[in-house]
Amino acid sequence: MDVLVTGGAGYIGSTVSSALSDAGHRPVLLDDLSTGRAEFLVGRSAYVGDVADRALVRRILHENPGITSAVHCAAQVVVPDSVSEPGRYYRTNVLGTLELAETLTEGGVTDLVFSSSASIYQPEPDLTVHEHSCWNPLSPYARTKAVAEQVLADLADASDLRVVSLRYFNPIGADPWLRTGPREQSPSVLGRLVEAHRTGKPFAVTGVGYPTVDGTGLRDYVHVWDLARAHVAAIEDFDRALDGSRHSAINIGTGRGTTVRELVAAFEAVTGDRLPVVDAPPRPGDTVGAVARILKAARVLDWGAELDLSAAIADTLAWDEARAGLAVTA
């Protein structure tokens, strides 16, 4: 089938596009290239522009009449940036989602997979969350995802739109075949580890007073390729993914928590090198984190994570090395 992928030149959208192609589908990409890589559009049916541009989305649907569903990955996603520039995040993540969803529905494309976030949750006392856990989004970024989910649910109740929100935990890694990977390493914890390994500068553990086994933040790191497979599973059996509703949410994580210090240890085990580490205050918007309960993903998507933390670290390092090689030869 033909699938519109917004944010198709971004880290997750480009990987989802590869997974869709590998599964025999035809992704049609839309990206404004504000953070995506133009090279990820090469060889694809692709359009450059804003998801809120109704005329452009209508043209895409007209020129690609085989599109029957969409994956909406386009978003601003850096938590500290959302604290300093909340207006930009609300315009892109909320207003852009509303404009896109209405235009798609008017054009007869009514099945939408939405890239949501586990950051909307209030963790349970054991720091796990299920799909019905309470919400407590603590950053403007998280609040934009919570509001966007509510907007989509209201639209689904009032129109032909149907929505599956995949609540991502912490995507890391790169396409194992190195077709795509993160645009910038530094904003993520693993990206900052890669940068520290490359430059020899100390790695800052931001936040050491959390209620975890070692005081550092807890994350459920899911390999981006496993995440991409979850999108394919949702697209291929949308009715089952909806689970009897018009709008459904599914946690996409591993069910395993890793603290920052544990991630450092895993990184050192993969590289064989010790890193200089310093403690630092939390960054704006940082939280203790949470771990996914993933029974629903197994039930409605037949999905589970297949690639472990070491594989994600190794793929990230391979991607970084490949990018460095291209920069040298450019």
N, C-alpha and C positions, 0 to 999 in steps of 0.2 A: 504494500500500500504506500501511498504518498503521505508524508508527514511533515507539516511545517514545524521547524525548530527555531524558536526565537533565542537570541543569544548564541546562535550557532557557531560563532567564531570565538566564543569564550571557552574557558577551561572545561566546564561540565557540558555545555551544549555541543561543543565539537566532539567530545568523547561519546556522547549520546548519538550523534550523527554517525560516527563510525560503527557503533554497535547496531544501529538500525540498518545501515548498509550491509554489514556482515550477516544480518538476519534476513536479507533479501528485500528490504524496503528501500524506498527512495526518499531521503530527507531533502527538504527544501529549506534553505537557511535564510534567516533574516537577522541582521546585526548592524548596529550603528557604529561599530568599531571604536567606541569610546574606551573600551578596555580589551576587546577581542583582537585577535591577530588576523590580518587580512589573508595570510597564507593558509589559514584553516578553511577559507572559502574556495580555494583553488580546486578545480575539478568537480565542484558541486554546483547544483542549481542554487544560486545565491543572490540575495538582494541586500544592498546597504541602505539602511534607514532606520527610523524609529518605529517601535511597535505601536505608538500612539498615533501614527500617521495613517488615518483611516483610508485615504485614497491609495496609499501604497499597499496596504494589506488587501484592499479590494482588488488591486491590479495583480497581486501575487495569486490570489484565488482564481481570478479570471484566466491568468496565463498557465495555471497549474490546476485544471479542473479535477485531477485525480486526488487532490488533498482531501482526506476524510477525517483527519484528527491533527492535533497540535500538541507540542511540548513547549511550555513557556518557561525558558531558563533565563531570559533577559532580566537583569536586575543589577543594582548596586549592592555590594555585599561586604564591604570592609567595616567592621563594627566601630572602631575608633573614628573613622571618617563620618559615620552616620551621626556620631555625637556632635561633631563640629559642624556638619552640614546637613541637618535633618531635612530641610526643605527639598534638597536635591533627591534625597532618598524617597520621600513621600511622592514627589512628582513622578519619578521613574517606577518605583515598585508598586505604588497604589494606583495613581492615575493612569499610568501606562498599561497596567493590567486590566483596568476597567475598560479603557478604549479598545484594547485588543479583544477582550472577551466579547464585547458587544458587536464589534465588526465581524468577528468570526461567526457568531451566532446568526447575524443578519445574512452572511454568505453561505449558510447551511453547514458550516463545520461546527459541530456541537460537542465533540469529545475532546476535552482538554486535560492534559497532565500538567499540573502546576508544581514548579520547584518551590517547595516551602522549606521550613527550617524547624529543627528541634529547639531552637533558641526561644520559641514561644512558650515553652513549658515551665511550670513550677515543679522541680524535681520532688519525687517522693522522699521520705526520710532515708531510704537506702540509695538515693541518687539515681534511681531508675525512673523511666516514664513509659506509660502506655498511651494509646491514642485518646483515651478519655481522661488523662491526667489534667489537672487544672492548668490554666494558662497564667503566666506571669512574665511577659516579655519585658526585659530590663534595659534594652537599648532601643534607640530609634530604629535601627535595622530590624530588630526582632519585632517591634511594633508594626512596622510596615508589612511584614509577612503575616502577622496576625490579622491586621485590617484587610489585607488582600484576600486572605482565606474567607473572611466574613463577607466581603463583597461578592466573591465568586459563589459562595453558598446562597446568598440572596438572589443573585442572577439565575442560578440553577433552579431555585424554587419558583421563579417567575417566568421562565422561558424554557426553550428546548436544550439549553446548555447542560452538560453533564461534566463533572469535575472530579478528578482524582488528584488529591494533594499528597505528594511524596515529601514527607518531612525528613529532610536530610539531617544526619548527625555531622560528622566531620570528614568530608571528602579529602583524601590525600592520594598521592601516587600519580601515575601518568598512564596513558595507553601503553599496555605491555609491548606493543609493536612500535612505540615511539612515533606514532603519527601525530599525536597531540599531547599537550601537557600544560601545566600552569604557566600563565603569561609572566607573572612576577612571583618569585619565590618568597620574598621577605614578609608579606603580611601574615602568613600562616606560621604556626609553631614549627612545623617540619621545614617550611621554607627558610625560617630564620636559622634552623639547625644546619641546613645545607649551606647557607651563606657563611655561617661561622666556620664550618669545615673548610670552605673554599678560601676564606680570607685569613683564618687564624685568629679572628677577633673573638672575644668571649661571648658565649651564648647567655642571654639574660633570661632567667626564670622569672617571669612576671607574675608575682603573687605567690606567697609561701605561707599564707595563713588560712587556707581553706580547710574545711572539715573532711579531709581525705587522709589516706594512710600516711602520706608524707607531707601534707600541707600544701601541695601544689594542685593546680586545676586538673579536673578529670574530664577526659574526652572519650567518645566512642568513635574511633577512626575507621572509616570505611573506604576501601579502595575505590577510586573513581570508576574503574572498569566494572566492578560489581554494582556500583550505583547506576551506571549506564545500562547494565543488563536489566535492572529493575524497571527502568523506563520502557524497555522493549517488551517486557512481560506485561506491563500495564496496557500498552498500546495494543498488543496482540489479543488480549482477552479483557477488554474494557468492562464488559458487563460483570464479569466475575470480580474485577478489581473494585467496582462500585459497591459490591457487597450489599445489594438490595436497596441502595440509596441513590439519590441524584448527585450527591457530593459526599465523597468519602476521603478519609485521611489514612495514610499508612506510614509507619515508621520505617526508615531505611537506615539501618545500622548493623553492627555485628553482635550486639548484646554483650560486648566485653569492654570494660573501661580501662583506660590507660592514663596514668598521671603524667605530668610533664617530665618529672624525674625518670619515670619508667620509659618514656619515649626517648629521652637522652640515652639511657642505658641500651635500649634496642638499637638506636642509631649507631652507637659506639660498637655494638656487637657486629653490625653489618659492615661497617667501614674498617673495623680493626684499629681505630684511632681513638685516643682520649681527647675530649674537648674541654677547654677552659670554660667554667660555668660560674656565673655570678647571680646572686639573688637581686630582684628588683621589685618595685611596687607594681600592682596590677595596672594594666592599661585601661583607658576610659572604656566603659561598657563591658569589661570582662566579668565573667561569672564563674562559679564553681564548676559548672558543666553538668552533664547527665549521661546516662547510659540507656540505650534503647531496649525496650521489650519488643521482641520481633515476631511474636507468634502470629500476628495478623498477616505480615508479609509472607510467611511460609504458607498460611492457609489460603489467601486469595491470589497470590502471585506465584506460588510454588518457587519462591525465591529465598535464597540465603547467601550470605557472603562466602565466597570460595577462596579469596586471596587474603593472606594474613598481613600483619603489620610489617614483617620483614620484607615481604614482596613489595609492599607499597614504598618502603624506604628505598629499596634497590631500584625500583622503576623511577622514582623521583631523582635519584642520583644519576641514573643513566640518561634521563631526559636533560638534566642540567649539564651533563658532560657533552651531550650531543649539541645542545644550544651553544655552549661555549666554543665547540669546534666550528660551528657555522659562523659565529662572530669573528673568529680568527681568520677564516678563509674569505669572509665577505669583503 
